[in-house]
Every structure is written in C-alpha cells, then in structure tokens.
C-alpha cells in the first residue's frame, strides 16, 4: 500500500468531488428498528431510502441454511450482509465470523430478493438493522509527527429521521 503523502493529489481529489457534487459528512450510523412486527411495507420504505451514499447492514439468518437447520440469532449459519446501491443495482457482500464470503466480491440482488431476505430474517437481527454512511475515499495527510489516514464519508444527515 502506498502511504506517501501527496498534498496536491489530495487537493485534486477533493476538488474533483466538489465538481461532481459530492457532499462530505461525518461517519454516520442510523439504527433502524427491525423485529418480528416489522411489516413488508416498512422494509420496502427502508429499501427505497438506500442510495449510493449509504450502506445497509443486516443479518441474513437463512443464507446457506441446510434444510434441517433452524436459523439462529447471529449464529454459525447465516451471513452478515452489507448492501450498497450502485445506480439502480443493489449489491450484497456476505460474510460470517469476520470474513466476507466470495472473497469480498459484491453480488447483484434484485430489489425483491433484498426485501425478501430482510423480511425473512427480521426476527434474527437483535431488533435492528443499520444504515451507515458510505466511505468516499481515504487520504494520507501530513501531521506534526508523521502522517495520519483520513476517511471521508458521504453526508447522510437526511437519513437520520428514518429510525
């Protein structure tokens, strides 16, 4: 990994983001209630709010579940799922025990597949799912005694009212 600090390159990246209309914000996490009482309509409303600035995290209790297995709350089966939206496509990355399956590759899901996965697993998510700001970029910056890695996130302050 190249950790050389290039202030001019950093400036150009930020300038380019501004030209594209990217708005920086704090790293934000919004917890959304999800339990057995959550309706399909509520889940559809959450999915409708996902855009390129957000990542949605939930536990898919039924992922690769064997027919004789019973889903558990954050157990050995299932998958922690990270969802992002690129254009009109929903992409998922699935993992268990700290690692992402498929070597971190993103797989495409239809909107209906996503809704169905969340709905089926709603009672196995400890009462919530998380919507988080998506990172834009990382930059090394010079500081007094060396350098520090900064992470820039999208502004999703408009999503805080979803909870």
C-alpha positions as CSV (number, residue, x, y, z in Angstrom):
1,X,0.0,0.0,0.0
2,X,1.4,3.4,-1.0
3,X,1.4,5.7,2.1
4,X,3.2,8.5,0.6
5,X,1.6,11.9,1.3
6,X,0.9,14.0,-1.8
7,X,-0.9,17.2,-0.8
8,X,-1.5,18.2,-4.4
9,X,-3.2,14.8,-5.3
10,X,-5.3,15.1,-2.1
11,X,-6.4,18.6,-3.2
12,X,-7.3,17.4,-6.7
13,X,-9.4,14.5,-5.4
14,X,-11.4,16.8,-3.1
15,X,-11.8,19.4,-5.8
16,X,-13.0,16.7,-8.2
17,X,-15.5,15.5,-5.6
18,X,-16.9,19.1,-5.3
19,X,-17.2,19.4,-9.1
20,X,-19.2,16.1,-9.0
21,X,-21.5,17.5,-6.3
22,X,-20.3,15.1,-3.6
23,X,-21.1,16.3,-0.1
24,X,-18.8,15.2,2.7
25,X,-20.2,14.4,6.2
26,X,-19.4,12.7,9.4
27,X,-19.3,8.9,9.6
28,X,-22.9,8.3,10.5
29,X,-24.8,5.2,11.6
30,X,-28.6,5.1,11.9
31,X,-30.1,2.2,13.7
32,X,-33.5,1.2,12.3
33,X,-35.9,-1.0,14.2
34,X,-36.4,-4.4,12.7
35,X,-38.2,-7.2,14.5
36,X,-41.0,-9.7,14.1
37,X,-43.6,-6.9,14.0
38,X,-41.8,-5.1,11.1
39,X,-44.1,-5.2,8.1
40,X,-43.1,-5.7,4.5
41,X,-44.1,-2.1,3.8
42,X,-41.7,-0.9,6.5
43,X,-38.9,-2.9,4.8
44,X,-39.8,-1.5,1.4
45,X,-39.7,2.0,2.8
46,X,-36.2,1.4,4.2
47,X,-35.0,-0.1,0.9
48,X,-36.4,2.9,-1.0
49,X,-34.1,5.2,1.1
50,X,-30.9,3.4,0.1
51,X,-28.8,5.3,-2.4
52,X,-25.2,5.5,-3.4
53,X,-24.3,7.3,-0.2
54,X,-25.4,4.5,2.2
55,X,-24.6,1.0,3.2
56,X,-27.3,-1.2,4.8
57,X,-26.1,-3.9,7.2
58,X,-28.3,-6.8,8.4
59,X,-28.0,-10.5,9.4
60,X,-29.4,-12.9,6.8
61,X,-30.3,-15.8,9.1
62,X,-31.3,-18.1,6.2
63,X,-28.2,-17.7,4.0
64,X,-26.9,-21.2,3.1
65,X,-29.1,-22.7,5.8
66,X,-29.4,-26.5,5.4
67,X,-33.0,-27.9,5.2
68,X,-32.7,-29.5,8.7
69,X,-31.2,-26.4,10.4
70,X,-33.1,-23.8,12.3
71,X,-32.0,-20.2,11.9
72,X,-30.3,-18.6,15.0
73,X,-29.6,-15.1,16.1
74,X,-26.1,-14.2,14.8
75,X,-25.1,-17.9,14.8
76,X,-22.8,-20.2,12.9
77,X,-25.1,-20.3,10.0
78,X,-26.4,-17.3,8.1
79,X,-24.4,-14.3,6.9
80,X,-23.8,-10.8,7.9
81,X,-24.8,-8.8,4.9
82,X,-23.7,-5.5,3.6
83,X,-25.9,-3.8,0.9
84,X,-25.0,-0.9,-1.3
85,X,-26.7,0.6,-4.3
86,X,-24.8,1.4,-7.5
87,X,-27.0,3.2,-9.9
88,X,-30.2,1.1,-9.9
89,X,-28.5,-2.1,-8.9
90,X,-28.4,-3.5,-5.3
91,X,-25.1,-5.3,-4.5
92,X,-24.5,-7.5,-1.5
93,X,-21.4,-8.8,0.3
94,X,-22.0,-11.7,2.6
95,X,-19.8,-12.8,5.5
96,X,-19.6,-14.8,8.7
97,X,-17.2,-14.7,11.6
98,X,-15.5,-11.5,10.5
99,X,-14.8,-12.5,6.9
100,X,-16.7,-11.9,3.7
101,X,-17.6,-14.9,1.6
102,X,-16.9,-14.9,-2.1
103,X,-13.6,-13.2,-1.3
104,X,-15.3,-9.9,-0.6
105,X,-17.0,-9.8,-4.0
106,X,-20.2,-8.0,-4.4
107,X,-23.1,-10.0,-5.9
108,X,-26.2,-8.4,-7.5
109,X,-29.6,-8.8,-5.9
110,X,-32.9,-7.6,-7.2
111,X,-34.9,-5.3,-5.0
112,X,-37.5,-8.0,-4.3
113,X,-34.7,-10.5,-3.3
114,X,-33.4,-8.0,-0.9
115,X,-36.8,-7.2,0.6
116,X,-37.5,-11.0,1.0
117,X,-34.1,-11.7,2.7
118,X,-34.6,-8.9,5.2
119,X,-38.3,-9.8,5.8
120,X,-37.5,-13.5,6.4
121,X,-34.6,-12.6,8.8
122,X,-36.3,-9.7,10.6
123,X,-36.7,-11.5,14.0
124,X,-33.0,-12.6,13.9
125,X,-31.4,-9.1,13.8
126,X,-31.5,-8.3,17.6
127,X,-34.2,-5.7,16.9
128,X,-32.4,-3.5,14.4
129,X,-30.6,-3.1,11.1
130,X,-28.1,-0.4,10.4
131,X,-27.8,2.2,7.7
132,X,-24.4,3.8,7.6
133,X,-22.7,6.5,5.5
134,X,-20.6,5.1,2.7
135,X,-16.9,6.0,2.6
136,X,-15.9,8.1,-0.3
137,X,-12.1,8.0,-0.1
138,X,-9.1,7.7,2.2
139,X,-6.2,10.1,2.2
140,X,-2.9,10.2,4.0
141,X,-2.2,13.6,5.4
142,X,0.9,15.1,7.0
143,X,0.6,15.8,10.7
144,X,3.1,17.2,13.2
145,X,5.0,13.9,13.8
146,X,4.3,12.0,10.6
147,X,1.1,11.2,8.8
148,X,-2.5,10.2,9.5
149,X,-5.0,8.3,7.4
150,X,-8.3,10.3,7.0
151,X,-11.5,8.7,5.8
152,X,-14.1,10.8,4.1
153,X,-17.8,9.7,4.2
154,X,-20.9,10.8,2.3
155,X,-23.3,13.1,4.1
156,X,-26.5,11.2,5.0
157,X,-27.8,13.6,7.6
158,X,-31.2,13.5,5.7
159,X,-31.5,9.7,6.6
160,X,-31.5,10.2,10.4
161,X,-35.2,10.7,10.5
162,X,-35.8,7.1,9.3
163,X,-35.5,5.5,12.7
